[in-house]
Amino acid sequence: MRKIGVVIKQTYLRQVKSWSFVALILTPFIFLLLMFGISYLSVGNATENDALAVVASSATQRQATVKALKTQQVKLNRRYTTRPQAKQALKNDKISGYVVAQTKAQQVQFQYYGTTALSKRTKNQLLAAAVQKQQALNFSAAALTSKQAAALSRAPSFKQHVINTSVDKNKTIKLISFMLLLFMMYFILLTYTATTAQEIASEKGTKIMEVIFSSTKAENYFYGKITGILLVMLTQLLIYGVGGMAIYALTPRIKLLADFLKQHQTLIDGVLHHLLSFNLVYVVLGVLIYTVLAALCGALVTRPEDATKATQPAMYLIMIGFLGALALNQAPNNFFVKLFSYIPFLSSFFMPIRLINQTVSAWGNFASMGILVLATCGLTFYISHIYSGLVLQTDEMGLLKSFRRGITIK
């Protein structure tokens, strides 16, 4: 056990100290920071520059216009109060435009000046504010009693009743959950399949392997290698998990993101529920079985630079699983989805479809997981027993011939 521990430690430290691992860990967080930073700057700039200035012939009229526009929730910039100031601010891109408010012959007039046309929403807001001011002016000119004014001001009632929105929300939650899970597993598999094959191929044919196998069993050495790489993957998932929880905890304190979190709280909680479940177990088991297969592929080549070519069988399986799951993710009851959810190498892609859509029983889930665990253990046990012959075989003769030759070497 002590020698296995040494192999695990060396493999683990060599991988986590590499620049590729550091880049793999930091890339998602850098991407998120850039995305949040750009969004913050865009929103902050939009809040300042998309506002309208209000210009009127008198301070009283301007104040009344500002009040009417605020009632309609129009973004306003009160810094510029005269037409020359507003023109200069528009020229310097400090505001998106300005509104000149005036009253002529008992008619309220709004004139908009800007470099771009008003959006439909803002235009409707300005019209509503103008109607509000015009109505007040009309009431004043007509000398109506308070009762008559109240009768004319009575507005119609409109209520919106949305029935059974949970169905659409659940569909969205399921789709987002599966897509996140699928792409996460896909990229992790691509990364660790290549890493494992390169790790094994770099040691093949070297004299040191003969020395190592003379002092420790090849099976134990192989187990140590696989365990070390698996721990690297678990470390990556742990860092992502801790980082994700930290971001989730800090989000309510960031004004820019707090509203988004509040608006989509149900969706986010639903997605996290699906991710932190049996689906994550399938990701780990899927990475493990493909890691073992990649180790076999790496042991079949004689040069480290050929490791990428050797992993093609594993890559084909990954692509079949990825593209198949991508195409059939909306058909959890499809025959092929049910079939592939019990086949090792493919079940990690297809069983999450059924779990997320709740179309598989607990027994079906445990049966699929049991088959995957047994297949992984069986493949690991078999390759560990032929590992010595595969690694010590150094003749270039193709993958199949290398495999046949390797299993004859004891």
Steps between C-alpha positions, in 0.01 A plus 500: 500500500791733573633465145154561354478813714830625356375447143171676580683794657749540214229477233272741684767762571641484147156571355382773740831686472480513122405823326230320304319410824531855634362635172218245507402612851529874443340525156133469612549750783684747275220466245238569768691802632535641150132440430394668827745786443379567148138479615569738789671755277232467233215540746672786682575679175149435369344632821686828461493544122151368423331763716305794358541864597192721538492859374208742554430872473464534877619321811141430604413338169821300502430375853147394402633322190768319701235387748278366220793317338608350833148366543550313170845376615694681227877512560589864559819701533429814704847646460420683177213750531541731199498432128868599444606270786289214363637549146858488626430194716345323201799591286736359766291182527409574861128448434304312237281802427296779651133598512381857452167549683277796433133602499346692210132586461403266785688211334787312661787448256795263545784512247774240512852561370749215483755318285286185486128436481316433824423144593134403491493476880653845559279657236190358669624629835543852360155490337343383827668785689380750238145363522515529878607866480247578226220344705591712802507810280160413347342451843636835612370681191156337523460611863358160600392418850706246690224241455487556124879489474508174697235349270695593187826376651361157581721240331402153378615193692723234346623189678724228363454140616776262392401137548738205543834664418681230696493269197702740284733585790567132565581444132746789509659375822538148358648625173752733667596232756564238234694733272727613784555140607561377145752766401677480837541124462602531135784744564619317813509173306695654213748650745564195715496251215785689334677558833490133598619373163788749503590409860521129419665539157775726637627217722468215255818338379727676747753305703358638822178303445695174512655613830160603640337170403786309662426664835120528487219320326385647170141467623570718803683755287205519260252538787712783638508677164123480450429604860734799471331622182156442654601712801609777263155495340326501839719793606387689192132429575552598865658833403215567257249412771657724765545781250142465381364510856711808576365678193145394588544632856648832385248562221227651728754760617577615146233742388544413134436130563259518794200583280589222257530249785169609651323478166637155413534347847266209424682415178845515662392284795347246262816478290719456809267226624548303177877556490568404863332160478558153353588676175831609654574137590455404135744774401765366739445137396501599134831681537643201689413237238625721216819568696564126524432460126732793424772334711467190282526715186807680633669169582464382139723766340877514504541876480333767718416711194280215372282503814241728341455263206471205735209656688284511185288197606418674830435829318258329261303359794493842665375664180231234451379549856516879483329545164244228571404653834489845343259378232276292728494710817134594439395137452558327837268211405675430171605135455866587436513729805375212714740252337812718516428597862603145599807468277835591662683793334162633381287481816676807646359702210151350475392410854504868614237568230266254669590612853438868427168422330406246772428221250703230677430318824743480791567135412578594140738770619685267738511227235665735251742629763581146610575391143724804453687434826549131417618582147745758635637263763523214251681710240736640764578152634562357153726782379698498825588135441623558145648843571855377544505328161342797325745753644812288446405421138688759290465379141299718261232276350166679528249510784342156455829318444656684794209387716531137389875505551472674837262246654746221421783667693512405867 
